[in-house]
Amino acid sequence: MSLVARYLEANGLPTVVFGCARDIVERCGVPRFVFSDFPLGNPCGKPYEPDMQRAIVEMGLDLLVSPGGPQPTFVVPFAWGDDTTWKEKVFTKEQPFLEGEDRDKWLRRKEEYRQLKAAGKV
């Protein structure tokens, strides 16, 4: 994605990259970057929290309008949880950083995707 952003920028199309792997994205030198210290795949916020997601997307749009200098990185002011234990758990199979109904919903959607993929529909 970083290389695509650089290509688009070189051809006159402004971009903003949202991501969770700060070291990688900054190393690639994207023009504008919104960093979230969240599990990979969740750069715009927690699942089922549209207010947080909307706020993060708005931050990216604001960065697009007034970048504030070359290759800025904007760090979102949100935390995934009260502590950072999710960082230890994020690579486990069950993704235990989600709890209760959110975890069950995520596992159901994951299984639905597997079935669609097996049927050749994805």
BABA-377917 format. One record per atom (N, C-alpha, C, O): x, y, z; residue number from 1. Coordinates in steps of 0.001 Angstrom, whole numbers. Atoms other than C-alpha are relative to their C-alpha. Layout:
BABA-377917
[[X, Y, Z], NUM]
...
end
This chain:
BABA-377917
[[813, -1180, 0], 1]
[[0, 0, 0], 1]
[[867, 1259, 0], 1]
[[527, 2253, -643], 1]
[[-881, -1169, -83], 2]
[[2846, 2383, 791], 2]
[[542, 386, -1362], 2]
[[605, 1568, -1700], 2]
[[-535, -286, 1328], 3]
[[4312, 2067, -2675], 3]
[[-1086, 538, -927], 3]
[[-816, 1401, -1762], 3]
[[1117, -511, 802], 4]
[[903, 2620, -4263], 4]
[[-256, 1457, 353], 4]
[[-474, 2280, -536], 4]
[[210, -1388, -430], 5]
[[462, 5790, -2193], 5]
[[1067, 914, -600], 5]
[[756, 2002, -1085], 5]
[[-1074, -814, 573], 6]
[[3834, 7084, -3333], 6]
[[-192, 186, -1504], 6]
[[39, 1277, -2025], 6]
[[240, -92, 1443], 7]
[[2985, 6317, -6978], 7]
[[-1137, 973, -297], 7]
[[-1021, 1826, -1178], 7]
[[1138, -894, 209], 8]
[[-393, 8049, -6740], 8]
[[380, 1450, 266], 8]
[[-5, 2345, -485], 8]
[[-455, -1353, -323], 9]
[[1194, 11081, -5088], 9]
[[872, 563, -1112], 9]
[[734, 1728, -1485], 9]
[[-886, -451, 1074], 10]
[[3846, 11274, -7802], 10]
[[-779, 379, -1247], 10]
[[-294, 1137, -2087], 10]
[[839, -294, 1156], 11]
[[1024, 11419, -10320], 11]
[[-1148, 952, 340], 11]
[[-2144, 1012, -381], 11]
[[913, -1083, -310], 12]
[[-893, 14197, -8569], 12]
[[-1223, -332, 837], 12]
[[-2089, 525, 1014], 12]
[[1164, 376, -802], 13]
[[-3379, 12268, -6409], 13]
[[406, -90, 1471], 13]
[[1158, -992, 1841], 13]
[[-367, 37, -1426], 14]
[[-3083, 13045, -2672], 14]
[[-526, -1258, 689], 14]
[[-1606, -1750, 363], 14]
[[379, 1226, -709], 15]
[[-3221, 10052, -328], 15]
[[258, 135, 1491], 15]
[[1050, 965, 1938], 15]
[[-245, 177, -1424], 16]
[[-3411, 9169, 3342], 16]
[[5, -1498, 236], 16]
[[-911, -2198, -197], 16]
[[-77, 1421, -334], 17]
[[-2310, 5752, 4594], 17]
[[-356, -161, 1471], 17]
[[183, 539, 2329], 17]
[[357, 358, -1370], 18]
[[-3935, 4305, 7722], 18]
[[689, -1321, 304], 18]
[[608, -2255, -494], 18]
[[-692, 1243, -288], 19]
[[-1882, 1646, 9447], 19]
[[333, -192, 1467], 19]
[[224, 718, 2289], 19]
[[-363, 393, -1368], 20]
[[-770, -182, 12578], 20]
[[1463, -404, 116], 20]
[[1942, -639, 1226], 20]
[[-1413, 397, -8], 21]
[[2821, -1069, 11603], 21]
[[843, 1241, -291], 21]
[[1318, 1436, -1410], 21]
[[-634, -1309, 182], 22]
[[4471, 2300, 12137], 22]
[[1388, -88, -610], 22]
[[1710, 661, -1532], 22]
[[-1375, 87, 497], 23]
[[8056, 1222, 11535], 23]
[[46, -317, -1484], 23]
[[863, 244, -2213], 23]
[[2, 400, 1414], 24]
[[7236, -382, 8186], 24]
[[-491, 1135, -885], 24]
[[139, 1460, -1892], 24]
[[594, -1047, 836], 25]
[[5034, 2400, 6837], 25]
[[900, 1228, -54], 25]
[[1081, 1814, -1122], 25]
[[-890, -1161, 19], 26]
[[7387, 5184, 7891], 26]
[[1268, -283, -795], 26]
[[1800, 610, -1455], 26]
[[-1205, 371, 770], 27]
[[10338, 3314, 6385], 27]
[[-247, 145, -1502], 27]
[[655, 511, -2257], 27]
[[349, -116, 1424], 28]
[[8511, 3284, 3036], 28]
[[-169, 1451, -437], 28]
[[-188, 1743, -1632], 28]
[[65, -1421, 335], 29]
[[8157, 7056, 3221], 29]
[[-1298, 437, -642], 29]
[[-1280, 1117, -1668], 29]
[[1283, -441, 563], 30]
[[4447, 7558, 2601], 30]
[[-182, 1491, 230], 30]
[[350, 2043, 1194], 30]
[[191, -1448, -121], 31]
[[3332, 11148, 2077], 31]
[[-733, 424, 1273], 31]
[[-349, 1409, 1902], 31]
[[778, -301, -1199], 32]
[[769, 11142, 4938], 32]
[[-402, -1315, 649], 32]
[[-814, -2251, -35], 32]
[[226, 1265, -693], 33]
[[263, 8493, 7612], 33]
[[-762, 227, 1301], 33]
[[-373, 1065, 2114], 33]
[[751, -1, -1245], 34]
[[-2334, 7974, 10352], 34]
[[314, -1325, 697], 34]
[[-73, -2395, 228], 34]
[[-430, 1194, -725], 35]
[[-883, 5548, 12899], 35]
[[-912, -269, 1183], 35]
[[-1203, 621, 1982], 35]
[[788, 474, -1138], 36]
[[-3031, 3550, 15317], 36]
[[761, -1153, 638], 36]
[[1118, -2115, -42], 36]
[[-684, 1084, -707], 37]
[[-1339, 1404, 17948], 37]
[[-1043, -1052, 380], 37]
[[-1364, -1250, 1552], 37]
[[1046, 1008, -121], 38]
[[-3940, -1317, 17421], 38]
[[492, -1285, -647], 38]
[[1515, -1276, -1333], 38]
[[-366, 1247, 691], 39]
[[-3795, -4959, 16290], 39]
[[-42, 197, -1524], 39]
[[-876, 942, -2038], 39]
[[-32, -94, 1458], 40]
[[-2903, -5339, 12604], 40]
[[-1375, -300, -575], 40]
[[-2089, -1182, -99], 40]
[[1304, 183, 630], 41]
[[-5932, -5077, 10380], 41]
[[-1090, 863, 591], 41]
[[-2235, 804, 144], 41]
[[989, -849, -662], 42]
[[-7679, -2562, 12632], 42]
[[457, 1457, 61], 42]
[[334, 2079, 1115], 42]
[[-571, -1339, -99], 43]
[[-6129, 800, 11705], 43]
[[-1017, 1104, 274], 43]
[[-646, 2192, 715], 43]
[[1017, -1038, -205], 44]
[[-9424, 2675, 11929], 44]
[[-826, -224, 1246], 44]
[[-1878, 395, 1404], 44]
[[683, 143, -1272], 45]
[[-10485, 1435, 15340], 45]
[[-517, -1388, 283], 45]
[[-389, -2312, -520], 45]
[[534, 1280, -455], 46]
[[-12130, -1343, 17264], 46]
[[-1227, -408, -801], 46]
[[-1999, 445, -1238], 46]
[[1227, 470, 649], 47]
[[-14765, -3526, 15618], 47]
[[-1217, 425, 816], 47]
[[-1192, 404, 2047], 47]
[[1285, -341, -615], 48]
[[-18316, -2379, 16356], 48]
[[58, 1274, 841], 48]
[[-778, 1473, 1722], 48]
[[-61, -1299, -666], 49]
[[-17213, 1059, 17595], 49]
[[58, 1098, -1069], 49]
[[1110, 1689, -1310], 49]
[[13, -939, 1124], 50]
[[-18317, 3356, 14767], 50]
[[410, 1422, 361], 50]
[[931, 2137, -496], 50]
[[-404, -1357, -370], 51]
[[-17720, 6569, 16739], 51]
[[1516, 151, -45], 51]
[[2031, 1157, -531], 51]
[[-1456, -30, 51], 52]
[[-14030, 5734, 17156], 52]
[[470, -74, -1454], 52]
[[1374, 660, -1854], 52]
[[-394, 163, 1397], 53]
[[-13768, 4628, 13531], 53]
[[-223, 1288, -781], 53]
[[629, 1702, -1567], 53]
[[310, -1248, 688], 54]
[[-15440, 7788, 12281], 54]
[[1011, 1089, 378], 54]
[[1470, 1833, -489], 54]
[[-956, -1007, -456], 55]
[[-13129, 9980, 14388], 55]
[[1374, -210, -646], 55]
[[2033, 757, -1028], 55]
[[-1307, 288, 595], 56]
[[-10023, 8243, 13026], 56]
[[9, 333, -1489], 56]
[[980, 895, -1995], 56]
[[80, -341, 1428], 57]
[[-11167, 8575, 9412], 57]
[[-15, 1513, -183], 57]
[[614, 2031, -1106], 57]
[[9, -1465, 74], 58]
[[-11902, 12265, 10024], 58]
[[1400, 573, 209], 58]
[[1767, 1559, -429], 58]
[[-1375, -450, -218], 59]
[[-8343, 12676, 11341], 59]
[[814, -152, -1286], 59]
[[1620, 714, -1625], 59]
[[-700, 212, 1268], 60]
[[-7046, 11225, 8091], 60]
[[-402, 1018, -1042], 60]
[[441, 1522, -1784], 60]
[[464, -1004, 963], 61]
[[-9197, 13553, 6024], 61]
[[555, 1379, 347], 61]
[[917, 2144, -547], 61]
[[-600, -1269, -418], 62]
[[-7972, 16522, 8084], 62]
[[1473, 57, -398], 62]
[[1960, 1099, -834], 62]
[[-1411, 59, 380], 63]
[[-4390, 15416, 7455], 63]
[[162, 202, -1503], 63]
[[1138, 802, -1953], 63]
[[-31, -154, 1454], 64]
[[-5142, 15277, 3735], 64]
[[-158, 1463, -395], 64]
[[485, 1929, -1336], 64]
[[273, -1397, 314], 65]
[[-6419, 18852, 3735], 65]
[[1149, 918, 426], 65]
[[1523, 1833, -307], 65]
[[-1098, -846, -484], 66]
[[-3612, 20364, 5841], 66]
[[1111, -883, 558], 66]
[[1168, -1123, 1764], 66]
[[-1001, 995, -390], 67]
[[-614, 18000, 5915], 67]
[[1009, 452, 1041], 67]
[[1484, -382, 1811], 67]
[[-900, -469, -1046], 68]
[[1642, 20176, 8064], 68]
[[1461, -353, -181], 68]
[[2199, -346, 804], 68]
[[-1418, 270, 215], 69]
[[4973, 19253, 6494], 69]
[[224, -1281, -777], 69]
[[-719, -2022, -1053], 69]
[[-296, 1201, 788], 70]
[[6737, 16512, 4578], 70]
[[-138, -1277, 830], 70]
[[330, -1350, 1966], 70]
[[174, 1338, -573], 71]
[[5796, 12928, 5410], 71]
[[-445, 21, 1468], 71]
[[214, -577, 2319], 71]
[[441, -19, -1395], 72]
[[3808, 13643, 8573], 72]
[[-623, -1333, 426], 72]
[[-1270, -2021, -363], 72]
[[669, 1144, -617], 73]
[[2731, 10832, 10874], 73]
[[-889, 558, 1097], 73]
[[-418, 1237, 2009], 73]
[[934, -409, -1035], 74]
[[-377, 11507, 12909], 74]
[[-312, -1223, 847], 74]
[[-732, -2248, 311], 74]
[[278, 1099, -923], 75]
[[-773, 9271, 15978], 75]
[[-1372, 237, 613], 75]
[[-1606, 1274, 1233], 75]
[[1351, -172, -527], 76]
[[-4405, 8723, 16946], 76]
[[20, -9, 1530], 76]
[[831, -713, 2132], 76]
[[6, -92, -1460], 77]
[[-5271, 9576, 20564], 77]
[[-870, -1051, 682], 77]
[[-1410, -806, 1761], 77]
[[825, 1069, -565], 78]
[[-7103, 6305, 21195], 78]
[[879, -1172, 411], 78]
[[1964, -1373, -135], 78]
[[-679, 1224, -428], 79]
[[-6024, 3141, 22997], 79]
[[-928, -1175, -257], 79]
[[-2148, -1036, -183], 79]
[[797, 1198, 251], 80]
[[-7173, -388, 22188], 80]
[[-717, -457, 1269], 80]
[[-1845, -947, 1216], 80]
[[593, 394, -1272], 81]
[[-7822, -1074, 25855], 81]
[[658, 721, 1149], 81]
[[1458, 1636, 950], 81]
[[-558, -640, -1187], 82]
[[-6946, -129, 29395], 82]
[[1473, -330, 204], 82]
[[2188, 408, 882], 82]
[[-1402, 386, -122], 83]
[[-3615, -1953, 29136], 83]
[[489, -500, -1360], 83]
[[-240, -421, -2350], 83]
[[-561, 453, 1281], 84]
[[-1357, -3409, 26445], 84]
[[138, -1522, -77], 84]
[[933, -2026, -871], 84]
[[-111, 1462, 45], 85]
[[-1866, -7126, 27129], 85]
[[-449, -577, -1332], 85]
[[-74, -1698, -1676], 85]
[[436, 496, 1304], 86]
[[-3561, -7440, 23726], 86]
[[1205, -247, -906], 86]
[[1152, -1103, -1788], 86]
[[-1185, 173, 842], 87]
[[-91, -7118, 22189], 87]
[[626, -1381, 181], 87]
[[1242, -1907, -745], 87]
[[-512, 1345, -253], 88]
[[896, -10423, 23793], 88]
[[-927, -1071, -569], 88]
[[-477, -2165, -911], 88]
[[1004, 983, 390], 89]
[[-2312, -12169, 22731], 89]
[[-391, 50, -1475], 89]
[[-1019, -882, -1978], 89]
[[535, -256, 1330], 90]
[[-2881, -10807, 19238], 90]
[[338, -1097, -1019], 90]
[[-410, -1280, -1980], 90]
[[-375, 1010, 987], 91]
[[-1086, -13629, 17412], 91]
[[-524, -1391, 334], 91]
[[-174, -2354, -348], 91]
[[590, 1293, -307], 92]
[[-3022, -16441, 19073], 92]
[[-1165, -268, -935], 92]
[[-1719, 664, -1518], 92]
[[1030, 403, 956], 93]
[[-5590, -18362, 17033], 93]
[[-1370, 617, 305], 93]
[[-2095, 997, -615], 93]
[[1343, -447, -358], 94]
[[-8652, -17198, 18955], 94]
[[-166, 1513, 51], 94]
[[-1290, 1992, 200], 94]
[[71, -1451, -97], 95]
[[-7807, -13467, 18985], 95]
[[-705, 426, 1294], 95]
[[-1748, 1077, 1229], 95]
[[692, -256, -1257], 96]
[[-8663, -13135, 22703], 96]
[[-97, 1468, 409], 96]
[[-631, 1778, 1474], 96]
[[150, -1403, -348], 97]
[[-8400, -9362, 22628], 97]
[[-1429, 463, -202], 97]
[[-1798, 1545, 256], 97]
[[1434, -256, 77], 98]
[[-12075, -9444, 21668], 98]
[[-676, -821, 1084], 98]
[[-247, -1933, 1389], 98]
[[657, 692, -1097], 99]
[[-14467, -10406, 24431], 99]
[[-1481, -189, -280], 99]
[[-2090, 568, -1036], 99]
[[1446, 218, 5], 100]
[[-17957, -11831, 24768], 100]
[[-611, -68, -1381], 100]
[[-144, -805, -2249], 100]
[[745, 16, 1258], 101]
[[-20361, -11139, 21938], 101]
[[859, 439, -1183], 101]
[[707, -92, -2283], 101]
[[-881, -450, 1078], 102]
[[-17715, -9284, 19888], 102]
[[884, -1143, -488], 102]
[[1081, -1304, -1692], 102]
[[-836, 1139, 366], 103]
[[-15463, -12360, 19960], 103]
[[-815, -1033, -757], 103]
[[-351, -1558, -1769], 103]
[[865, 978, 661], 104]
[[-18358, -14677, 19012], 104]
[[-366, 462, -1411], 104]
[[-363, -336, -2349], 104]
[[354, -553, 1305], 105]
[[-19391, -12385, 16148], 105]
[[1186, -107, -959], 105]
[[1030, -470, -2125], 105]
[[-1194, 69, 828], 106]
[[-15815, -12236, 14879], 106]
[[264, -1425, -465], 106]
[[590, -1642, -1632], 106]
[[-219, 1400, 359], 107]
[[-15470, -16046, 14958], 107]
[[-1042, -482, -1012], 107]
[[-711, -1245, -1919], 107]
[[1038, 371, 981], 108]
[[-18809, -16459, 13111], 108]
[[328, 555, -1379], 108]
[[231, -152, -2382], 108]
[[-342, -605, 1298], 109]
[[-17751, -14037, 10392], 109]
[[1226, -657, -614], 109]
[[1307, -824, -1831], 109]
[[-1200, 687, 484], 110]
[[-14387, -15747, 10126], 110]
[[-382, -1340, -625], 110]
[[134, -1699, -1684], 110]
[[439, 1288, 536], 111]
[[-16099, -19109, 9605], 111]
[[-801, 189, -1287], 111]
[[-645, -588, -2229], 111]
[[756, -286, 1227], 112]
[[-18508, -17614, 7040], 112]
[[957, 279, -1161], 112]
[[743, -191, -2279], 112]
[[-982, -298, 1039], 113]
[[-15521, -16274, 5113], 113]
[[693, -1275, -474], 113]
[[884, -1470, -1675], 113]
[[-636, 1271, 381], 114]
[[-13821, -19678, 5186], 114]
[[-905, -813, -915], 114]
[[-439, -1398, -1893], 114]
[[939, 740, 819], 115]
[[-16961, -21269, 3765], 115]
[[-151, 618, -1390], 115]
[[-199, -101, -2388], 115]
[[79, -675, 1297], 116]
[[-17266, -18668, 1014], 116]
[[1260, -250, -823], 116]
[[1186, -467, -2033], 116]
[[-1264, 236, 691], 117]
[[-13598, -19122, 152], 117]
[[64, -1437, -531], 117]
[[514, -1670, -1652], 117]
[[-1, 1411, 412], 118]
[[-13984, -22928, 22], 118]
[[-944, -218, -1186], 118]
[[-707, -1087, -2026], 118]
[[962, 130, 1102], 119]
[[-16962, -22479, -2326], 119]
[[428, 806, -1231], 119]
[[-268, 801, -2247], 119]
[[-498, -767, 1120], 120]
[[-14902, -20218, -4589], 120]
[[-725, 1312, -212], 120]
[[-658, 1881, -1301], 120]
[[769, -1247, 129], 121]
[[-17084, -17170, -3923], 121]
[[773, 1225, 466], 121]
[[280, 2348, 356], 121]
[[-832, -1128, -444], 122]
[[-14287, -15020, -2499], 122]
[[1371, -122, -620], 122]
[[2234, 723, -381], 122]
end
